[in-house]
Amino acid sequence: MGKLDGKVCIITGTASGLGKQEAIRFADEGARLAICSRTVAKLEETKRLCEEKGAEVLACPCDVTVAEQREAFIDAVIERYETIDVLVNNAHTTTPLLPFLAKTLDELELETKCCIYAYFHFMQLCAPHMMDKPGAGTSIINFSSKAAREGTVGHAVYATVKAAVGGLTRVTARELGPLNIRVNSIMPGGFTDNCAEGLQEQSEEIQKWAEEAFKDNPFERVGDPYADVTPILLFLASDESHWMTGQNLHADGGAFISD
């Protein structure tokens, strides 16, 4: 028996990175998956890997910055599965990490659209298909970042939009709770293939900083996305988290510790 047996789970941004590992982990736990990404070839690879685990998978090309494509994706999910149990707002496009004065409004607009606009809209689209289920109900998981809490240098745009995720999560947790929908956020810490590729486009200074930053935690090692981070996602998606909502979990090996 898997912890997500039979649950219809939507995960955005699953072509690579943490989203890909989440999809594989959810497949291991019996989920019926609906996944999306802009990168079709990589999305199909994720679908194949999940199907090899025995999962039923709907994979749809989707640019989460475009409202019409978000709507088409959820329409396809409902046509296929008729219901939704879990929504994981994972997809995010990160612009170059530069000092605040070097960032542009175009970069702010892009990250706002792929993060807070997409999260907000996906939650509105999915909630009518998640509400009023018996027992543990349903779960929405939003991705934030410790950069929003600690004010990480070079992350002015990224931290700004991720900080907004916290406000959205807390308000919707209160408003959707009576509908038996819980809403939580997660601040992950793990080194993915996306991180490796993204760092190649950053300055040498940023690359050197990242080498140390990813293992700046009490365990003094880099987090593995599948082995270290996805179990916490699994907890939030599963019925085991039925009495938790409006919370933020740091899945980062203690990189950020607070009361």
Backbone as CSV, one residue per row, in Angstrom:
resi,resn,N_x,N_y,N_z,CA_x,CA_y,CA_z,C_x,C_y,C_z
1,MET,0.841,-1.200,0.000,0.000,0.000,0.000,0.877,1.252,0.000
2,GLY,0.610,2.163,-0.970,1.337,3.416,-0.998,0.580,4.494,-0.251
3,LYS,1.286,5.522,0.187,0.661,6.605,0.947,-0.262,7.457,0.093
4,LEU,-0.142,7.355,-1.236,-0.989,8.150,-2.125,-1.842,7.273,-3.032
5,ASP,-2.078,6.050,-2.640,-2.822,5.116,-3.487,-4.131,5.729,-3.990
6,GLY,-4.257,5.810,-5.308,-5.486,6.270,-5.927,-5.690,7.766,-5.953
7,LYS,-4.845,8.521,-5.281,-5.023,9.973,-5.240,-4.590,10.602,-6.569
8,VAL,-5.388,11.544,-7.048,-5.053,12.290,-8.258,-4.198,13.484,-7.846
9,CYS,-2.952,13.472,-8.286,-1.976,14.475,-7.856,-1.463,15.281,-9.049
10,ILE,-1.640,16.576,-8.992,-1.109,17.483,-10.007,0.220,18.030,-9.523
11,ILE,1.230,17.959,-10.377,2.532,18.548,-10.073,2.953,19.363,-11.286
12,THR,3.234,20.640,-11.090,3.676,21.483,-12.193,5.202,21.514,-12.258
13,GLY,5.724,21.729,-13.464,7.174,21.849,-13.632,7.920,20.555,-13.390
14,THR,7.525,19.494,-14.097,8.065,18.157,-13.807,9.039,17.637,-14.857
15,ALA,9.475,18.480,-15.780,10.393,18.007,-16.812,11.763,17.663,-16.241
16,SER,12.137,18.340,-15.179,13.450,18.127,-14.581,13.426,18.666,-13.160
17,GLY,14.581,18.697,-12.535,14.685,19.279,-11.210,13.887,18.556,-10.144
18,LEU,13.518,19.302,-9.118,12.787,18.713,-8.002,11.418,18.209,-8.432
19,GLY,10.771,18.912,-9.378,9.467,18.472,-9.847,9.500,17.073,-10.416
20,LYS,10.534,16.756,-11.148,10.690,15.414,-11.712,10.809,14.379,-10.598
21,GLN,11.613,14.693,-9.591,11.796,13.762,-8.479,10.517,13.600,-7.666
22,GLU,9.754,14.672,-7.522,8.463,14.577,-6.836,7.542,13.613,-7.576
23,ALA,7.479,13.764,-8.899,6.596,12.904,-9.696,6.978,11.435,-9.528
24,ILE,8.265,11.154,-9.569,8.727,9.772,-9.424,8.394,9.240,-8.026
25,ARG,8.589,10.069,-7.011,8.295,9.650,-5.637,6.796,9.392,-5.464
26,PHE,5.974,10.281,-6.018,4.524,10.096,-5.918,4.085,8.842,-6.669
27,ALA,4.731,8.583,-7.799,4.437,7.354,-8.543,4.766,6.134,-7.697
28,ASP,5.886,6.173,-6.989,6.272,5.079,-6.098,5.201,4.811,-5.041
29,GLU,4.463,5.874,-4.676,3.488,5.766,-3.592,2.059,5.584,-4.085
30,GLY,1.888,5.268,-5.378,0.583,4.893,-5.884,-0.285,6.007,-6.416
31,ALA,0.278,7.209,-6.608,-0.523,8.331,-7.092,-0.920,8.155,-8.551
32,ARG,-2.043,8.728,-8.914,-2.440,8.905,-10.316,-2.024,10.325,-10.666
33,LEU,-1.130,10.464,-11.612,-0.436,11.730,-11.811,-0.961,12.552,-12.967
34,ALA,-0.925,13.873,-12.777,-1.119,14.841,-13.853,0.058,15.793,-13.773
35,ILE,0.916,15.779,-14.784,2.146,16.558,-14.750,2.220,17.475,-15.966
36,CYS,2.968,18.567,-15.826,3.075,19.498,-16.946,4.436,20.174,-16.954
37,SER,4.790,20.688,-18.119,6.026,21.443,-18.307,6.006,22.066,-19.689
38,ARG,6.872,23.045,-19.914,7.038,23.615,-21.255,7.895,22.723,-22.135
39,THR,8.777,21.936,-21.514,9.763,21.157,-22.254,9.204,19.760,-22.517
40,VAL,8.679,19.556,-23.713,7.907,18.353,-24.011,8.754,17.080,-23.930
41,ALA,9.950,17.094,-24.537,10.772,15.882,-24.562,11.120,15.417,-23.144
42,LYS,11.518,16.347,-22.296,11.868,15.992,-20.922,10.622,15.587,-20.131
43,LEU,9.500,16.223,-20.413,8.244,15.860,-19.758,7.877,14.416,-20.080
44,GLU,8.045,14.024,-21.324,7.746,12.651,-21.730,8.673,11.652,-21.039
45,GLU,9.917,12.071,-20.798,10.843,11.197,-20.078,10.380,10.986,-18.643
46,THR,9.934,12.061,-17.998,9.389,11.930,-16.644,8.169,11.016,-16.643
47,LYS,7.304,11.185,-17.631,6.123,10.333,-17.740,6.524,8.872,-17.849
48,ARG,7.518,8.595,-18.685,7.973,7.215,-18.877,8.482,6.626,-17.560
49,LEU,9.284,7.385,-16.836,9.847,6.899,-15.583,8.750,6.620,-14.557
50,CYS,7.721,7.457,-14.541,6.618,7.249,-13.600,5.768,6.050,-13.999
51,GLU,5.552,5.889,-15.281,4.782,4.737,-15.755,5.514,3.437,-15.475
52,GLU,6.835,3.469,-15.505,7.609,2.274,-15.166,7.395,1.872,-13.711
53,LYS,7.001,2.839,-12.880,6.684,2.550,-11.483,5.259,2.017,-11.328
54,GLY,4.523,1.979,-12.440,3.152,1.478,-12.405,2.092,2.561,-12.303
55,ALA,2.503,3.836,-12.378,1.556,4.932,-12.218,0.808,5.234,-13.513
56,GLU,-0.429,5.687,-13.367,-1.175,6.262,-14.475,-0.761,7.721,-14.570
57,VAL,-0.414,8.183,-15.771,0.150,9.525,-15.911,-0.491,10.270,-17.072
58,LEU,-0.967,11.475,-16.781,-1.379,12.431,-17.809,-0.298,13.499,-17.877
59,ALA,0.343,13.632,-19.023,1.416,14.622,-19.196,0.993,15.632,-20.256
60,CYS,0.964,16.909,-19.876,0.487,17.957,-20.782,1.514,19.074,-20.904
61,PRO,1.843,19.458,-22.133,2.669,20.662,-22.306,1.914,21.866,-21.747
62,CYS,2.600,22.698,-20.983,1.938,23.859,-20.388,2.971,24.884,-19.968
63,ASP,2.817,26.113,-20.451,3.591,27.253,-19.973,2.765,27.882,-18.858
64,VAL,3.216,27.743,-17.625,2.386,28.172,-16.496,2.240,29.683,-16.413
65,THR,2.976,30.437,-17.221,2.810,31.891,-17.226,1.608,32.324,-18.060
66,VAL,0.997,31.394,-18.778,-0.103,31.718,-19.700,-1.418,31.172,-19.135
67,ALA,-2.351,32.065,-18.848,-3.600,31.673,-18.201,-4.368,30.628,-18.999
68,GLU,-4.442,30.818,-20.315,-5.195,29.886,-21.149,-4.613,28.479,-21.101
69,GLN,-3.287,28.392,-21.008,-2.661,27.073,-20.927,-2.881,26.443,-19.558
70,ARG,-2.909,27.250,-18.518,-3.242,26.710,-17.189,-4.658,26.137,-17.196
71,GLU,-5.578,26.876,-17.782,-6.968,26.416,-17.836,-7.103,25.132,-18.648
72,ALA,-6.391,25.068,-19.776,-6.466,23.879,-20.622,-5.906,22.653,-19.894
73,PHE,-4.862,22.846,-19.125,-4.266,21.740,-18.374,-5.250,21.191,-17.349
74,ILE,-5.856,22.060,-16.566,-6.798,21.586,-15.544,-8.035,20.968,-16.193
75,ASP,-8.479,21.529,-17.307,-9.603,20.913,-18.035,-9.260,19.482,-18.435
76,ALA,-8.023,19.283,-18.896,-7.589,17.939,-19.303,-7.538,16.994,-18.105
77,VAL,-7.106,17.516,-16.972,-7.056,16.689,-15.748,-8.453,16.218,-15.366
78,ILE,-9.410,17.127,-15.380,-10.774,16.774,-14.991,-11.401,15.828,-16.001
79,GLU,-11.122,16.054,-17.275,-11.646,15.137,-18.296,-11.123,13.728,-18.087
80,ARG,-9.861,13.618,-17.683,-9.228,12.308,-17.496,-9.625,11.659,-16.164
81,TYR,-9.534,12.442,-15.063,-9.672,11.846,-13.738,-10.957,12.218,-12.991
82,GLU,-11.601,13.297,-13.397,-12.873,13.763,-12.821,-12.738,14.359,-11.427
83,THR,-11.570,14.351,-10.854,-11.387,14.899,-9.514,-9.916,15.268,-9.318
84,ILE,-9.624,15.969,-8.209,-8.252,16.338,-7.845,-8.111,16.173,-6.343
85,ASP,-7.033,15.519,-5.914,-6.771,15.336,-4.487,-5.589,16.168,-3.990
86,VAL,-4.605,16.376,-4.848,-3.390,17.085,-4.442,-2.950,18.015,-5.571
87,LEU,-2.621,19.251,-5.213,-2.012,20.199,-6.152,-0.667,20.614,-5.602
88,VAL,0.392,20.394,-6.376,1.732,20.843,-5.999,2.154,21.951,-6.970
89,ASN,2.182,23.177,-6.463,2.640,24.323,-7.256,4.156,24.393,-7.165
90,ASN,4.812,23.736,-8.107,6.258,23.587,-8.074,6.978,24.436,-9.121
91,ALA,6.386,24.618,-10.301,7.082,25.244,-11.432,7.547,26.662,-11.107
92,HIS,8.764,26.985,-11.550,9.295,28.346,-11.393,10.463,28.544,-12.352
93,THR,10.479,29.675,-13.001,11.608,30.066,-13.843,12.404,31.128,-13.103
94,THR,13.669,30.840,-12.836,14.523,31.768,-12.091,15.356,32.602,-13.062
95,THR,15.275,33.904,-12.933,16.087,34.805,-13.753,17.488,34.915,-13.148
96,PRO,18.462,35.478,-13.890,19.837,35.543,-13.380,19.934,36.195,-12.003
97,LEU,20.790,35.632,-11.165,20.986,36.151,-9.816,21.964,37.315,-9.871
98,LEU,21.427,38.509,-9.718,22.198,39.736,-9.844,21.837,40.692,-8.712
99,PRO,22.674,41.696,-8.445,22.323,42.697,-7.435,21.001,43.388,-7.782
100,PHE,20.315,43.852,-6.760,19.013,44.490,-6.930,19.022,45.564,-8.013
101,LEU,20.022,46.426,-8.013,20.051,47.532,-8.963,20.279,47.082,-10.399
102,ALA,20.657,45.830,-10.594,20.868,45.304,-11.944,19.664,44.532,-12.461
103,LYS,18.683,44.282,-11.614,17.508,43.531,-12.037,16.549,44.430,-12.824
104,THR,15.713,43.795,-13.657,14.814,44.554,-14.521,13.352,44.251,-14.202
105,LEU,12.490,45.149,-14.650,11.062,44.928,-14.470,10.578,43.728,-15.276
106,ASP,11.211,43.481,-16.416,10.840,42.302,-17.207,11.108,41.023,-16.429
107,GLU,12.231,40.992,-15.713,12.557,39.811,-14.908,11.580,39.666,-13.741
108,LEU,11.221,40.780,-13.132,10.230,40.739,-12.054,8.893,40.243,-12.575
109,GLU,8.507,40.697,-13.756,7.234,40.275,-14.336,7.242,38.782,-14.649
110,LEU,8.339,38.280,-15.221,8.421,36.859,-15.556,8.286,35.986,-14.314
111,GLU,9.052,36.291,-13.278,9.004,35.447,-12.083,7.678,35.589,-11.344
112,THR,7.076,36.766,-11.409,5.761,36.940,-10.798,4.721,36.094,-11.513
113,LYS,4.769,36.082,-12.837,3.786,35.315,-13.606,3.964,33.815,-13.418
114,CYS,5.204,33.328,-13.390,5.403,31.880,-13.289,5.209,31.382,-11.860
115,CYS,5.279,32.299,-10.903,5.117,31.888,-9.507,3.768,32.308,-8.964
116,ILE,3.638,33.534,-8.521,2.448,33.894,-7.763,1.188,33.921,-8.625
117,TYR,1.282,34.416,-9.880,0.116,34.366,-10.763,-0.319,32.917,-10.989
118,ALA,0.645,32.065,-11.319,0.329,30.666,-11.615,-0.224,29.953,-10.386
119,TYR,0.411,30.140,-9.234,-0.061,29.486,-8.015,-1.497,29.917,-7.716
120,PHE,-1.718,31.227,-7.722,-3.029,31.802,-7.432,-4.100,31.205,-8.352
121,HIS,-3.799,31.189,-9.650,-4.777,30.738,-10.632,-5.011,29.231,-10.533
122,PHE,-3.942,28.450,-10.426,-4.098,27.002,-10.302,-4.941,26.645,-9.073
123,MET,-4.739,27.360,-7.966,-5.514,27.085,-6.765,-6.998,27.377,-7.001
124,GLN,-7.285,28.474,-7.696,-8.680,28.789,-8.011,-9.295,27.749,-8.948
125,LEU,-8.510,27.300,-9.919,-9.025,26.322,-10.872,-9.261,24.955,-10.229
126,CYS,-8.396,24.590,-9.297,-8.461,23.248,-8.710,-9.413,23.143,-7.527
127,ALA,-9.547,24.200,-6.751,-10.323,24.129,-5.510,-11.742,23.587,-5.698
128,PRO,-12.479,23.988,-6.738,-13.833,23.447,-6.891,-13.873,21.927,-7.054
129,HIS,-12.765,21.330,-7.484,-12.699,19.885,-7.680,-12.052,19.173,-6.479
130,MET,-11.673,19.957,-5.457,-11.009,19.402,-4.286,-11.863,19.537,-3.027
131,MET,-12.872,20.390,-3.064,-13.594,20.755,-1.841,-14.540,19.673,-1.339
132,ASP,-14.729,19.705,-0.024,-15.753,18.925,0.669,-15.579,17.417,0.538
133,LYS,-14.332,16.971,0.391,-14.105,15.521,0.414,-14.043,15.043,1.864
134,PRO,-14.514,13.857,2.137,-14.564,13.369,3.522,-13.183,12.999,4.047
135,GLY,-13.129,12.712,5.325,-11.890,12.242,5.934,-10.817,13.309,5.956
136,ALA,-9.635,12.950,5.480,-8.483,13.853,5.525,-8.600,15.000,4.535
137,GLY,-9.543,14.922,3.604,-9.707,15.999,2.640,-8.609,16.018,1.592
138,THR,-8.263,17.218,1.128,-7.310,17.362,0.030,-6.194,18.328,0.418
139,SER,-5.167,18.385,-0.423,-3.963,19.126,-0.052,-3.417,19.960,-1.194
140,ILE,-3.073,21.213,-0.878,-2.351,22.095,-1.803,-0.998,22.405,-1.186
141,ILE,0.055,22.263,-1.991,1.419,22.512,-1.520,2.057,23.549,-2.425
142,ASN,2.445,24.679,-1.839,3.089,25.758,-2.584,4.573,25.826,-2.267
143,PHE,5.356,26.124,-3.282,6.798,26.204,-3.088,7.243,27.632,-2.799
144,SER,7.895,27.795,-1.675,8.506,29.070,-1.314,10.026,28.862,-1.271
145,SER,10.740,29.711,-0.561,12.194,29.583,-0.482,12.715,30.320,0.741
146,LYS,13.774,29.778,1.326,14.378,30.462,2.463,14.972,31.807,2.057
147,ALA,15.199,32.000,0.759,15.676,33.305,0.286,14.704,34.407,0.673
148,ALA,13.414,34.055,0.756,12.397,35.027,1.131,12.462,35.377,2.608
149,ARG,13.058,34.504,3.424,13.151,34.731,4.867,14.468,35.375,5.258
150,GLU,15.544,34.965,4.612,16.853,35.441,5.038,17.379,36.601,4.205
151,GLY,16.687,36.948,3.096,17.146,38.057,2.265,18.454,37.747,1.551
152,THR,18.503,36.617,0.881,19.726,36.172,0.226,20.182,37.164,-0.843
153,VAL,21.432,37.556,-0.781,22.008,38.508,-1.743,21.855,37.966,-3.160
154,GLY,21.477,38.845,-4.103,21.320,38.449,-5.496,19.971,37.878,-5.835
155,HIS,19.093,37.752,-4.830,17.786,37.113,-5.021,16.626,38.104,-4.875
156,ALA,16.827,39.349,-5.239,15.795,40.366,-5.005,14.465,39.999,-5.650
157,VAL,14.497,39.555,-6.904,13.263,39.191,-7.595,12.726,37.875,-7.057
158,TYR,13.578,36.873,-6.987,13.160,35.545,-6.531,12.588,35.596,-5.123
159,ALA,13.270,36.283,-4.220,12.806,36.368,-2.836,11.491,37.125,-2.734
160,THR,11.319,38.132,-3.568,10.090,38.921,-3.541,8.872,38.062,-3.862
161,VAL,8.950,37.299,-4.946,7.781,36.505,-5.336,7.588,35.324,-4.390
162,LYS,8.678,34.758,-3.880,8.527,33.641,-2.950,7.970,34.097,-1.606
163,ALA,8.257,35.329,-1.212,7.660,35.863,0.014,6.149,35.994,-0.143
164,ALA,5.704,36.350,-1.345,4.267,36.468,-1.599,3.561,35.128,-1.455
165,VAL,4.274,34.048,-1.720,3.688,32.712,-1.583,3.232,32.466,-0.145
166,GLY,3.992,32.984,0.813,3.621,32.802,2.210,2.288,33.440,2.538
167,GLY,2.083,34.668,2.068,0.817,35.342,2.316,-0.346,34.622,1.676
168,LEU,-0.174,34.202,0.432,-1.222,33.466,-0.268,-1.551,32.170,0.454
169,THR,-0.533,31.465,0.900,-0.738,30.189,1.592,-1.517,30.367,2.883
170,ARG,-1.160,31.369,3.671,-1.819,31.558,4.965,-3.284,31.977,4.811
171,VAL,-3.547,32.896,3.889,-4.935,33.343,3.694,-5.810,32.201,3.176
172,THR,-5.322,31.481,2.172,-6.141,30.409,1.593,-6.293,29.239,2.555
173,ALA,-5.315,29.030,3.435,-5.476,27.985,4.449,-6.692,28.277,5.320
174,ARG,-6.864,29.529,5.710,-8.023,29.906,6.529,-9.325,29.809,5.727
175,GLU,-9.292,30.270,4.484,-10.528,30.334,3.706,-10.963,28.972,3.166
176,LEU,-9.994,28.120,2.853,-10.332,26.819,2.269,-10.452,25.716,3.319
177,GLY,-10.004,25.983,4.534,-10.114,24.992,5.602,-11.528,24.474,5.809
178,PRO,-12.540,25.357,5.852,-13.913,24.872,6.019,-14.382,23.964,4.888
179,LEU,-13.668,23.982,3.760,-13.991,23.110,2.629,-13.172,21.817,2.668
180,ASN,-12.454,21.622,3.782,-11.603,20.448,3.997,-10.437,20.387,3.008
181,ILE,-9.944,21.569,2.632,-8.726,21.675,1.824,-7.644,22.297,2.694
182,ARG,-6.541,21.628,2.854,-5.435,22.199,3.596,-4.420,22.794,2.618
183,VAL,-3.783,23.870,3.049,-2.824,24.583,2.203,-1.565,24.849,3.007
184,ASN,-0.457,24.324,2.549,0.824,24.518,3.218,1.892,24.893,2.198
185,SER,3.012,25.361,2.700,4.133,25.675,1.802,5.382,24.960,2.280
186,ILE,6.336,24.887,1.389,7.589,24.210,1.680,8.746,25.045,1.143
187,MET,9.828,25.077,1.895,11.060,25.727,1.464,12.117,24.640,1.337
188,PRO,12.360,24.151,0.124,13.241,22.997,-0.047,14.717,23.384,-0.153
189,GLY,15.554,22.413,0.100,16.986,22.592,-0.083,17.596,21.315,-0.610
190,GLY,17.921,21.288,-1.888,18.522,20.114,-2.509,19.144,20.504,-3.824
191,PHE,20.175,19.793,-4.224,20.876,20.137,-5.459,20.354,19.259,-6.590
192,THR,19.675,19.883,-7.550,19.048,19.161,-8.655,19.804,19.389,-9.955
193,ASP,19.377,18.669,-11.001,19.967,18.902,-12.316,19.682,20.320,-12.799
194,ASN,18.549,20.871,-12.427,18.243,22.262,-12.773,19.229,23.224,-12.127
195,CYS,19.580,22.951,-10.874,20.563,23.796,-10.188,21.894,23.777,-10.932
196,ALA,22.324,22.585,-11.315,23.600,22.451,-12.010,23.590,23.219,-13.333
197,GLU,22.503,23.072,-14.095,22.408,23.769,-15.371,22.311,25.279,-15.180
198,GLY,21.527,25.689,-14.185,21.346,27.117,-13.949,22.618,27.812,-13.509
199,LEU,23.416,27.117,-12.720,24.655,27.728,-12.242,25.647,27.973,-13.369
200,GLN,25.563,27.186,-14.419,26.459,27.394,-15.560,26.224,28.750,-16.214
201,GLU,25.034,29.293,-16.041,24.698,30.583,-16.629,24.973,31.743,-15.682
202,GLN,25.379,31.425,-14.463,25.632,32.473,-13.482,27.111,32.876,-13.485
203,SER,27.408,33.947,-12.778,28.782,34.439,-12.692,29.646,33.467,-11.890
204,GLU,30.936,33.569,-12.062,31.865,32.714,-11.312,31.705,32.937,-9.816
205,GLU,31.433,34.170,-9.439,31.240,34.488,-8.028,30.034,33.749,-7.458
206,ILE,28.932,33.731,-8.212,27.725,33.028,-7.775,27.984,31.527,-7.708
207,GLN,28.715,30.985,-8.667,28.996,29.556,-8.677,29.805,29.150,-7.443
208,LYS,30.784,29.962,-7.078,31.581,29.655,-5.897,30.733,29.755,-4.624
209,TRP,29.858,30.758,-4.592,28.965,30.898,-3.439,28.059,29.675,-3.314
210,ALA,27.522,29.203,-4.442,26.593,28.082,-4.428,27.250,26.795,-3.930
211,GLU,28.526,26.608,-4.273,29.240,25.405,-3.839,29.178,25.254,-2.327
212,GLU,29.280,26.367,-1.620,29.239,26.334,-0.163,27.807,26.421,0.363
213,ALA,26.984,27.206,-0.322,25.625,27.446,0.173,24.805,26.166,0.237
214,PHE,24.971,25.282,-0.736,24.148,24.078,-0.773,24.502,23.072,0.337
215,LYS,25.655,23.239,0.953,25.993,22.357,2.076,26.137,23.125,3.387
216,ASP,25.574,24.328,3.405,25.580,25.142,4.612,24.396,24.744,5.489
217,ASN,24.541,23.628,6.160,23.500,23.105,7.047,24.180,22.251,8.121
218,PRO,23.483,21.895,9.190,24.102,21.123,10.271,24.669,19.776,9.832
219,PHE,24.174,19.210,8.740,24.679,17.928,8.272,25.902,18.081,7.374
220,GLU,26.173,19.328,6.973,27.358,19.670,6.175,27.447,18.868,4.886
221,ARG,26.308,18.677,4.245,26.289,17.997,2.959,25.178,18.566,2.092
222,VAL,25.259,18.286,0.809,24.245,18.737,-0.135,23.030,17.818,-0.049
223,GLY,21.844,18.397,-0.035,20.632,17.606,0.039,20.320,16.912,-1.276
224,ASP,19.860,15.671,-1.190,19.445,14.925,-2.365,17.949,15.142,-2.583
225,PRO,17.538,15.585,-3.775,16.129,15.930,-3.982,15.163,14.774,-3.763
226,TYR,15.526,13.575,-4.198,14.614,12.438,-4.044,14.649,11.891,-2.617
227,ALA,15.831,11.630,-2.101,15.955,10.963,-0.806,15.665,11.885,0.375
228,ASP,15.984,13.176,0.242,15.887,14.092,1.377,14.665,15.011,1.340
229,VAL,14.314,15.502,0.163,13.259,16.512,0.067,11.883,15.904,-0.194
230,THR,11.796,14.964,-1.149,10.462,14.472,-1.532,9.704,13.769,-0.398
231,PRO,10.355,13.160,0.593,9.564,12.570,1.677,8.724,13.597,2.432
232,ILE,9.215,14.829,2.510,8.458,15.872,3.211,7.283,16.325,2.351
233,LEU,7.485,16.374,1.024,6.368,16.629,0.109,5.322,15.529,0.237
234,LEU,5.799,14.312,0.333,4.899,13.170,0.453,4.047,13.272,1.710
235,PHE,4.658,13.674,2.805,3.905,13.865,4.046,2.791,14.886,3.864
236,LEU,3.105,16.027,3.251,2.093,17.065,3.062,0.991,16.632,2.112
237,ALA,1.327,15.796,1.141,0.332,15.313,0.183,-0.537,14.212,0.778
238,SER,-0.011,13.478,1.724,-0.707,12.303,2.255,-1.696,12.674,3.343
239,ASP,-2.535,11.708,3.704,-3.525,11.913,4.761,-2.877,12.131,6.125
240,GLU,-1.599,11.797,6.253,-0.919,11.958,7.527,-0.821,13.419,7.963
241,SER,-0.929,14.335,7.008,-0.838,15.761,7.341,-2.217,16.390,7.515
242,HIS,-3.240,15.569,7.810,-4.619,16.061,7.825,-4.863,17.162,8.847
243,TRP,-4.019,17.276,9.883,-4.233,18.268,10.931,-3.223,19.414,10.824
244,MET,-2.717,19.638,9.628,-1.740,20.710,9.414,-2.178,21.564,8.237
245,THR,-2.322,22.852,8.461,-2.620,23.770,7.365,-2.096,25.159,7.714
246,GLY,-1.800,25.937,6.686,-1.275,27.281,6.874,0.151,27.319,7.370
247,GLN,0.863,26.204,7.249,2.219,26.106,7.775,3.261,26.101,6.655
248,ASN,4.483,26.425,7.049,5.609,26.356,6.129,6.653,25.401,6.694
249,LEU,7.065,24.436,5.886,8.071,23.467,6.324,9.386,23.709,5.594
250,HIS,10.476,23.699,6.346,11.815,23.819,5.762,12.374,22.426,5.527
251,ALA,12.398,22.010,4.267,12.962,20.706,3.901,14.374,20.927,3.392
252,ASP,15.243,21.409,4.288,16.557,21.875,3.849,17.706,21.434,4.748
253,GLY,17.464,20.395,5.554,18.534,19.899,6.420,18.973,20.870,7.502
254,GLY,18.099,21.832,7.833,18.451,22.791,8.867,19.249,23.978,8.356
255,ALA,19.229,24.207,7.049,19.923,25.373,6.505,19.336,26.653,7.078
256,PHE,18.043,26.631,7.374,17.383,27.758,8.018,16.713,27.237,9.276
257,ILE,17.098,27.760,10.418,16.538,27.324,11.689,15.956,28.527,12.409
258,SER,14.696,28.408,12.800,14.049,29.498,13.542,12.996,28.908,14.447
259,ASP,12.440,29.743,15.345,11.401,29.229,16.229,10.054,29.225,15.515
